[in-house]
Amino acid sequence: MPKNLKKISLLMVIAILPVLTQSAYADQYDDLIKQAVENPARKESNRVRDPLRKPDQVIKFMGVKPGMTILDMYADGSYYTEILSAIVGDKGRVITQMFPDAGRDPDNPTSTYIRTSNHLKNVVPIYSNINDLDFKENSLDQIFIIQFYHDFYYKGIDVDFDKIMATYHKALKPGGIIAIVDHEAIKGSPSSTGDTLHRIDPAIVKNDMEKAGFIFEGELDILLNDTDDKSISVFDDRVRGKTSRFIMKFRNP
């Protein structure tokens, strides 16, 4: 083969290698997420929710990776905690936040489940009110706020919004991600809907987060549901578990 053709062939191989490597990594990543979601050790009560929650797509969109440290806010029921635990692996950690009364209750089902489940050895439960949360600087890669952001406006919790946003900024590494999934309110609804219907207008969340200094990275529409009656509470049996939910991704500068 002429020398110039050998050079061209070599250059083509060099050019193709990164593409092949990226493709192989993408396949491995998809397999990792699939295995985490299909893990038979997960609670059946969590697994049956998968078709309506699509956790594989949410997690891929947020870019969860092995070795990460992730805070799962108000993780009662451990739905995302279980899946995140499998993805971050032995070198990662999932910090599961619950309220103080859960820690005082020896029969709390989520606490007991975490404590006694072999597949959750990298999960660290913490028991704290929202306003009392504190973490070391740059100690978190991601924060998951799943169907809970509306409770920042729930009077029963009385969240100090500026304080929790400052805590997030401090704890998240530069470039760290905040994942928000929540029940959609009627467009233009006031923030008080978070207290009354346990829903929130996505526009309020976006405005809040950007005002707090986080950068909007994008959203998914895979959980939006036009059949949801957004005028009623998410706990109403007519819509419970089937609400229209928005998915947003924000980045710490």
Rosetta blueprint (number, residue, H / E / L):
1 M L
2 P L
3 K H
4 N H
5 L H
6 K H
7 K H
8 I H
9 S H
10 L H
11 L H
12 M H
13 V H
14 I H
15 A H
16 I H
17 L H
18 P H
19 V H
20 L H
21 T H
22 Q H
23 S H
24 A H
25 Y H
26 A H
27 D H
28 Q H
29 Y H
30 D H
31 D H
32 L H
33 I H
34 K H
35 Q H
36 A H
37 V H
38 E L
39 N L
40 P L
41 A L
42 R L
43 K L
44 E H
45 S H
46 N H
47 R H
48 V L
49 R L
50 D H
51 P H
52 L H
53 R H
54 K L
55 P H
56 D H
57 Q H
58 V H
59 I H
60 K H
61 F H
62 M H
63 G L
64 V L
65 K L
66 P L
67 G L
68 M L
69 T E
70 I E
71 L E
72 D E
73 M L
74 Y L
75 A L
76 D L
77 G L
78 S L
79 Y H
80 Y H
81 T H
82 E H
83 I H
84 L H
85 S H
86 A H
87 I H
88 V H
89 G L
90 D L
91 K L
92 G L
93 R E
94 V E
95 I E
96 T E
97 Q E
98 M E
99 F L
100 P H
101 D H
102 A H
103 G H
104 R H
105 D L
106 P L
107 D L
108 N L
109 P H
110 T H
111 S H
112 T H
113 Y H
114 I H
115 R H
116 T H
117 S L
118 N H
119 H H
120 L H
121 K L
122 N L
123 V E
124 V E
125 P E
126 I E
127 Y E
128 S L
129 N L
130 I H
131 N H
132 D H
133 L L
134 D L
135 F L
136 K L
137 E L
138 N L
139 S L
140 L E
141 D E
142 Q E
143 I E
144 F E
145 I E
146 I E
147 Q L
148 F L
149 Y H
150 H H
151 D H
152 F H
153 Y H
154 Y L
155 K L
156 G L
157 I L
158 D L
159 V L
160 D L
161 F H
162 D H
163 K H
164 I H
165 M H
166 A H
167 T H
168 Y H
169 H H
170 K H
171 A H
172 L E
173 K E
174 P E
175 G E
176 G E
177 I E
178 I E
179 A E
180 I E
181 V E
182 D E
183 H E
184 E E
185 A L
186 I L
187 K L
188 G L
189 S L
190 P L
191 S L
192 S L
193 T H
194 G H
195 D H
196 T H
197 L L
198 H L
199 R L
200 I E
201 D L
202 P H
203 A H
204 I H
205 V H
206 K H
207 N H
208 D H
209 M H
210 E H
211 K H
212 A L
213 G L
214 F L
215 I E
216 F E
217 E E
218 G E
219 E E
220 L E
221 D L
222 I L
223 L L
224 L L
225 N L
226 D L
227 T L
228 D L
229 D L
230 K L
231 S L
232 I L
233 S L
234 V L
235 F L
236 D L
237 D L
238 R L
239 V L
240 R L
241 G L
242 K L
243 T L
244 S L
245 R E
246 F E
247 I E
248 M E
249 K E
250 F E
251 R E
252 N L
253 P L
